[in-house]
């Protein structure tokens, strides 16, 4: 009898998966409405996808079929003489032939000098920062997936958290480079000494606190405090992000 119950449960799950796949085809490969139509959560979908290779393959096939359809529509527009569609195609598929808009070096003018001296912004440095942010984002997503907490709706929240973490790292590097100069000392006309924390250190502390709040809002590490809501909306994240510690 127990074996029959297990088989019945498996059959019901397979039927629900098939129902979802049919709904996914009707929604053009868009997951959220397919889940809604079938009455399942996104977490259930991700669980099926991560634990059932055959199911994951069928999902990918449906999404690829939708991409094929959209590409065919684009080609139809190109054949009809649509210039915008033609330019879009060349910018995405013709990059190797030079069809791309390359960003020239950004030049800033320092108007505080007596002579206007052009200063070329370090584009490579900006690219390095973006690379570090992407690395942090990928790592956060990996940890959230490992704990079964990640959904696509968290993308913006994860991006903000990754940016804050990279800012914190960069500020920490600057503070460490300052050595013992983290305290500013000023003297009044009377010779009185006044000490204050360097603004860079203050900025680091503020950014580090924001990064911790962002991590906490995602339900990660800090004080082992996790999100107590299944709502993955951006507004819910910002509410948790801005909440002061008790």
C-alpha positions as CSV (number, residue, x, y, z in Angstrom):
1,X,0.0,0.0,0.0
2,X,2.9,2.4,0.9
3,X,4.5,1.7,-2.5
4,X,1.2,2.5,-4.3
5,X,0.9,5.8,-2.4
6,X,4.5,6.7,-3.5
7,X,3.7,5.9,-7.1
8,X,0.5,7.9,-7.0
9,X,2.4,10.9,-5.6
10,X,5.0,10.6,-8.4
11,X,2.2,10.4,-11.0
12,X,0.5,13.5,-9.6
13,X,3.8,15.4,-9.7
14,X,4.4,14.3,-13.3
15,X,0.9,15.5,-14.3
16,X,1.6,18.9,-12.6
17,X,4.9,19.2,-14.4
18,X,3.2,18.4,-17.8
19,X,0.5,20.9,-17.0
20,X,3.1,23.6,-16.3
21,X,5.0,22.8,-19.6
22,X,1.8,23.3,-21.5
23,X,1.1,26.5,-19.7
24,X,4.7,27.6,-20.4
25,X,4.2,27.1,-24.2
26,X,1.0,29.2,-24.0
27,X,2.8,32.0,-22.3
28,X,5.6,32.1,-24.8
29,X,8.2,30.7,-22.4
30,X,7.5,33.3,-19.6
31,X,7.7,31.6,-16.3
32,X,5.7,33.8,-13.9
33,X,2.3,33.6,-15.7
34,X,2.8,29.9,-16.3
35,X,3.3,29.3,-12.6
36,X,0.3,31.5,-11.8
37,X,-1.9,29.6,-14.3
38,X,-0.9,26.3,-12.8
39,X,-1.2,27.4,-9.2
40,X,2.4,26.7,-8.3
41,X,5.1,28.9,-6.8
42,X,8.3,29.9,-8.6
43,X,10.2,28.0,-5.9
44,X,8.4,24.8,-6.9
45,X,9.3,25.4,-10.5
46,X,13.0,26.0,-9.7
47,X,12.9,22.8,-7.5
48,X,11.6,20.8,-10.4
49,X,14.1,22.3,-12.9
50,X,17.0,21.7,-10.5
51,X,16.1,18.1,-9.6
52,X,14.6,16.8,-12.9
53,X,17.0,16.9,-15.9
54,X,14.3,15.9,-18.4
55,X,11.9,18.6,-17.1
56,X,14.7,21.2,-17.3
57,X,15.5,20.1,-20.9
58,X,11.8,20.5,-22.0
59,X,11.7,23.9,-20.3
60,X,14.8,25.0,-22.2
61,X,13.4,23.7,-25.5
62,X,10.2,25.7,-25.0
63,X,12.2,28.9,-24.3
64,X,14.5,28.3,-27.3
65,X,11.4,27.7,-29.5
66,X,10.1,31.1,-28.4
67,X,13.4,32.8,-29.2
68,X,13.3,31.1,-32.6
69,X,9.8,32.5,-33.2
70,X,10.9,36.1,-32.2
71,X,13.9,35.8,-34.5
72,X,11.7,34.8,-37.3
73,X,9.5,37.8,-36.6
74,X,12.6,40.1,-36.7
75,X,13.7,38.6,-40.0
76,X,10.2,39.3,-41.4
77,X,10.6,42.9,-40.4
78,X,14.0,43.1,-42.0
79,X,12.6,41.6,-45.2
80,X,9.9,44.2,-45.2
81,X,12.5,46.9,-45.2
82,X,12.4,48.0,-41.5
83,X,15.6,50.0,-41.0
84,X,15.4,49.9,-37.2
85,X,15.1,46.1,-37.2
86,X,18.0,45.8,-39.7
87,X,20.3,48.0,-37.5
88,X,19.3,46.1,-34.4
89,X,20.2,42.8,-36.1
90,X,23.6,44.1,-37.3
91,X,24.5,45.5,-33.8
92,X,23.7,42.2,-32.2
93,X,24.8,39.6,-34.8
94,X,27.3,41.6,-36.9
95,X,29.7,42.9,-34.2
96,X,32.6,40.9,-35.7
97,X,32.2,42.9,-38.9
98,X,32.4,46.2,-37.1
99,X,28.6,46.9,-36.6
100,X,28.9,48.1,-33.0
101,X,28.9,51.4,-31.2
102,X,32.2,51.6,-29.3
103,X,32.4,54.1,-26.4
104,X,35.2,56.6,-26.9
105,X,37.4,57.5,-23.9
106,X,35.6,59.9,-21.7
107,X,37.3,63.3,-21.3
108,X,36.5,65.6,-18.4
109,X,37.5,69.3,-18.2
110,X,38.8,70.4,-14.8
111,X,37.4,74.0,-14.7
112,X,39.1,74.7,-11.3
113,X,42.4,75.1,-13.0
114,X,43.6,78.3,-14.6
115,X,44.2,76.3,-17.8
116,X,41.7,73.7,-18.9
117,X,43.6,70.4,-18.7
118,X,41.7,67.4,-20.2
119,X,41.7,64.4,-17.9
120,X,41.0,61.0,-19.5
121,X,38.9,58.8,-17.3
122,X,40.4,55.4,-16.7
123,X,37.9,53.2,-18.7
124,X,39.8,50.1,-17.8
125,X,39.3,50.9,-14.1
126,X,35.6,51.3,-14.7
127,X,35.5,48.0,-16.4
128,X,37.3,46.4,-13.5
129,X,34.7,47.8,-11.0
130,X,31.9,46.3,-13.2
131,X,33.7,43.0,-13.2
132,X,34.1,43.0,-9.4
133,X,30.4,43.8,-9.0
134,X,29.4,41.0,-11.4
135,X,31.7,38.6,-9.4
136,X,30.0,39.6,-6.1
137,X,26.5,39.3,-7.7
138,X,27.3,35.8,-9.0
139,X,28.6,34.7,-5.6
140,X,25.5,36.0,-3.8
141,X,23.2,34.2,-6.2
142,X,25.2,31.0,-5.8
143,X,24.8,31.2,-2.0
144,X,21.1,32.0,-2.2
145,X,20.5,29.2,-4.6
146,X,22.4,26.8,-2.3
147,X,20.0,27.8,0.6
148,X,17.0,27.6,-1.7
149,X,16.2,31.3,-1.3
150,X,16.9,32.7,-4.8
151,X,14.2,33.7,-7.2
152,X,14.5,35.9,-10.4
153,X,12.6,38.7,-8.6
154,X,15.7,39.2,-6.3
155,X,17.9,40.3,-9.3
156,X,17.7,44.0,-8.5
157,X,18.1,43.4,-4.8
158,X,21.2,41.3,-5.4
159,X,22.7,43.9,-7.7
160,X,22.3,46.7,-5.1
161,X,23.9,44.4,-2.5
162,X,26.8,43.5,-4.8
163,X,27.4,47.2,-5.6
164,X,27.5,48.1,-1.9
165,X,29.9,45.2,-1.1
166,X,32.3,46.3,-3.9
167,X,32.1,49.9,-2.6
168,X,32.9,48.7,0.9
169,X,35.9,46.7,-0.4
170,X,37.2,49.7,-2.4
171,X,36.8,52.1,0.5
172,X,38.5,49.6,2.8
173,X,41.4,49.5,0.4
174,X,41.7,53.3,0.5
175,X,41.5,53.4,4.3
176,X,44.2,50.7,4.6
177,X,46.4,52.7,2.2
178,X,46.1,55.7,4.5
179,X,47.9,53.9,7.3
180,X,47.9,55.9,10.5
181,X,46.3,59.0,8.8
182,X,42.8,57.9,9.7
183,X,42.5,60.7,12.4
184,X,42.5,64.3,11.3
185,X,44.2,66.7,13.7
186,X,43.4,70.4,13.6
187,X,44.8,73.3,15.7
188,X,43.0,76.4,16.6
189,X,44.6,79.8,16.8
190,X,44.9,79.3,20.5
191,X,46.9,76.1,19.9
192,X,44.1,73.8,21.0
193,X,44.2,70.4,19.4
194,X,41.0,68.9,17.9
195,X,40.9,65.4,16.5
196,X,38.2,64.0,14.1
197,X,37.8,60.8,12.1
198,X,38.9,61.1,8.5
199,X,35.9,61.6,6.2
200,X,37.0,58.5,4.2
201,X,36.7,56.4,7.3
202,X,33.3,57.7,8.0
203,X,32.2,57.0,4.5
204,X,33.6,53.4,4.8
205,X,31.7,52.9,8.0
206,X,28.4,54.2,6.5
207,X,28.8,52.1,3.4
208,X,29.7,48.9,5.4
209,X,26.5,49.4,7.5
210,X,24.4,49.8,4.3
211,X,26.0,46.6,2.9
212,X,25.1,44.7,6.1
213,X,21.5,45.9,6.0
214,X,21.3,44.8,2.4
215,X,22.7,41.4,3.2
216,X,20.2,41.1,6.1
217,X,17.3,42.1,3.8
218,X,18.3,39.2,1.5
219,X,18.3,36.9,4.5
220,X,22.0,36.3,4.5
221,X,24.7,35.9,7.2
222,X,24.6,39.0,9.5
223,X,23.6,38.0,13.0
224,X,21.9,34.9,11.5
225,X,18.8,37.0,10.9
226,X,16.8,35.8,7.9
227,X,14.0,37.3,5.9
228,X,10.7,36.3,7.4
229,X,8.7,36.8,4.3
230,X,8.2,35.0,1.1
231,X,7.6,38.3,-0.7
232,X,10.5,38.9,-3.1
233,X,9.3,42.3,-4.3
234,X,11.8,45.2,-4.5
235,X,9.6,47.3,-2.1
236,X,9.8,44.6,0.5
237,X,13.6,44.5,0.1
238,X,13.9,48.2,0.5
239,X,11.7,48.1,3.6
240,X,14.0,45.5,5.2
241,X,17.1,47.3,3.8
242,X,16.1,50.6,5.5
243,X,15.1,49.0,8.8
244,X,17.3,49.9,11.8
245,X,18.6,47.2,14.1
246,X,16.8,46.7,17.3
